[in-house]
Amino acid sequence: MKAWQWISLCVVGFLVFLIAYAPATLIYRFLPQDLNVVISQPTGTLFKGKMSTVGYNGILFDNFTWKLSPFSLLLGKVKLDINGGNIRNDNLAYVDGVLAVSLFNTSHLTASDLTLLMPIKSVLAQVKVPVQISAQGRIRVDLVEADVKSQCQQLDGTGSWNNASIVLNQQSVQLGSFQANLSCEGDGFAALVGGDNKFNLDAKFVLSPQGRLSQSGSFMLDPSLPQPMQQAAVFFGNPDPNGRYILR
């Protein structure tokens, strides 16, 4: 091996050694300021650490841990095996899987074998609905593979809201289950939604890279649903002669 190769190898080894034992508090320096992420009390090292809380857009993950793959740095990306939150409590978020971000383009994200559980209350808090409701349970997202580079490059996964229920006018309303297949449509993120539920929903939702949501499909409310929900149906679609509402 030539001298310059030995020198290069030693420099790379030294840098990896520095990163391996660098304190986790350095994450404050590396975290982009434009991300809506809140972290607290990082401990350990950059390669293997823990935080008491990680929050994103108001969704909190407690006891968040990560492991950084040293080999991924040689490939120009940060690959993290992450775990955080509570898998049993329906009122708390949970995440487990592998995330990676390019060192040369922080908008290039990939995920694999990732499970995400989010309280439906936290999701609805960011959506305007025409009736006052309080939802229960969690939405589950299972990603086999995902590749996002400012737009959808690859998306293979499923989503679900099982045993869905809401509280309307102090009355608990059981809705059934909602299932979704996730994929790319053009450069957008698509969800094909159905399932055995009292909305009889058969629809496709597409989120563009610019954040615009479009939908197509239809639904028909079960007669057993409360009157306020029956009346609110016109806010989401136009009824056809068969009693189904066409989403608009």
N, C-alpha and C positions, 0 to 999 in steps of 0.2 A: 504494500500500500504506500502511495506517495505521501510526502510530507504534508501537502495541502489537504489531502483527504483525512489524515490523522487530525490535523488542526480543526477541520470542519466538524469531524465527529466529536471531538472534545468540546467544541463550542456548543453544539447541539445538546450534548449530554449535560453540560453545565447549565444551559437554559432550562432543560427539563427538570433538573435537580432543583433549581431556584423556584420554578413554578410548583413543583411537588410539595415543597415545604413553605410556600408563601401563605401567610395567614388569610383566612376567609374574609376578613374585613376589607381586603383589597377589592372585593366585588363592588364596593361603592364607587370605585374609580372606573371600573369597566362597564358599569350599567349605563346604557344610553339614557340621557336626560329626557328624551321625547317619549319614552315608554311610560305608560300609566301603571307603573309597578311600584309597590311599597314593600320594603323588606325590613326586618328588625332582628337584632341580636345574632349576627352570623358568628359561628364558632367553627373550629377545625381549620382545615387548609383548603386551598382552591381545588385540590384534587378530591378531597373528601370532606364535606362540611355539612352543617346543619343550621337552620334558622328557626327561631320560635314562630315566626309568621311571615308568609309571603302573600301579598294581595295584588289582585289585578282587576280593575274596573269594579271595585267593591266586593269582589269574591275573594274570600280569605282561605288560605291553606295553613293549618297549624302543623308544627313539628315537621317542617319541610327539610328533606335531606337530598343530597346529590353526590354522585361519583363522576368524576371527569376522566374520560379515556385519554391517556397520554398519547396514544398512537394517532388519535384524531387530529391532534395539533400538527403532526407532521403532514397531514393531508389538507391542512388549511381550514380546519373547522373545529368548533367546540362541541363535543358530543357528551351529553349528560344523561346519566341514568337517575331519574328523579322519583321521589315518593313524598307525598304529604297529604295532610288532612285526615279525615275520619271516614272509613269505609262503611261503618255501621250506622252512624247517626244521619238520618235523612235531612236534618237541618244544617249540616255542614258539608263543605266541598271536599273532594278527594281526587288525587291524581297519582298515576303510576305508569311509568313507561320510559321511553327514550326520546329525547329531543336533541336536535343538533342545529347549530347556526354557523354560517360561513364567516370566517375571519375577514374575508375580503368584501362581503356584502351582507350586512346584518339583517337585511330584509329577506334573505334566503334561508328559510326554515324547513326542516324536515322532522318527521316524527314516525315512530314505528312501535308497534305493540303497546299502544298508549290507551289507557282507560281514564276517562274523566267523568266525575259525578258532580253535578251542580244543582243546588237547591232551586226548585222551580220559582220560589219567591224571589231569589236574586235575579233570575232571568226576566221575570215579568216586571220587575222594578225598572227595567230599562226599555220596556215596551208600553206604548199608550194603548189602553183598551177602553171601550165606551161604557163598561159597567164596572162597578166596584166589586172585585173578587179577591179572595185570598186562596192561593193554591198550595197544595201539599205534595210532598214527595220530591224526588230528584230526577233530573234528566241525565241519562247515561249515554256517553259517546265512547265507542270502541273504534280506534283507528288501527288498521293493519299497516297501512303506509300512507304518508301524506308528504307532499312536496310543494312548498309555497315560495314563490319568488316574485313578490309584489302581485302575483296573480296565481290562480290554481294551475299547477303543473301536473300533479297527481293526487288523487284522493280516493282511498278505498277504505270504507268503514261503514258502521251502522250507528244509529241513534235510537233511543227509546225513552218513553215515559210510561212505565208500567204501573198498574193500579192507580191511575191518575184520579185525583179528586180535587174539588175546590170547595170553599165555604162562601156561600152567597146568601146574604140576608140572614146570617147566623144559622144557615142550614148547610149540612154537608151533602155535596152532590158527587156521586161516583160517576166517572166518565169512561172507565175501561182502560185500554192500553193503546198507545200510539207507537208505531214503529217507522223507522226511516232508513233508507239506503242512501249513503253519501257518495258523491262522485263529482268530478269536474264537468262543467258544461261550458265549452269555450274557455274563456279565462275566468269564469265565475265558479262559485261553490254551490252545488245543487243538492237538494234533499228531496227524495221521493217518499212521501208520507202516506201511510195507510194504517191498518191495524183494526182490531176489534174494539171499537169505541162508539160512544153514543153520538158522535158527530158524523159517523159514517164518512169520514174524511178520505178523499182520494185526490191528492194534490201534489204539485211540485213547486218548491220554492227555490229561487236562485238569487244568491247574493253576489253582486258585482264587486270587482276590486275597489271601486269607488264608494262602496257601501250602500248602493241602491238595491232594494229588495223587490223582486218581481215574483208573482205567483200565478198559477193556473190550476184548474181543476174545479172540484165541487164538494159540497157537503150537504147532508140532510140531518137535521136535528131529530133525535129520538123524542117521541111525544111525551115521555116521562120527565123530560128536563123542565125546570121551572120556567114560568112565564117570562121573567125578565131576560132569560137567555134566548127564548124564542123571539122576543121583540128585538133583541140586539143583533139577530142574524142579518138584518138588512144593512147593517153597517159594514159587513164583510162581503156580501154578494147579492146578486139579483136572482130572485126565484124563477125557476122554469115551470112549465105546466105540470111536471111530475113531482113538484115539491122540493126539488134539490136547488141549492143556492150555488150559482156560478161565481167563483171568486173573481174579484176585480181589484 
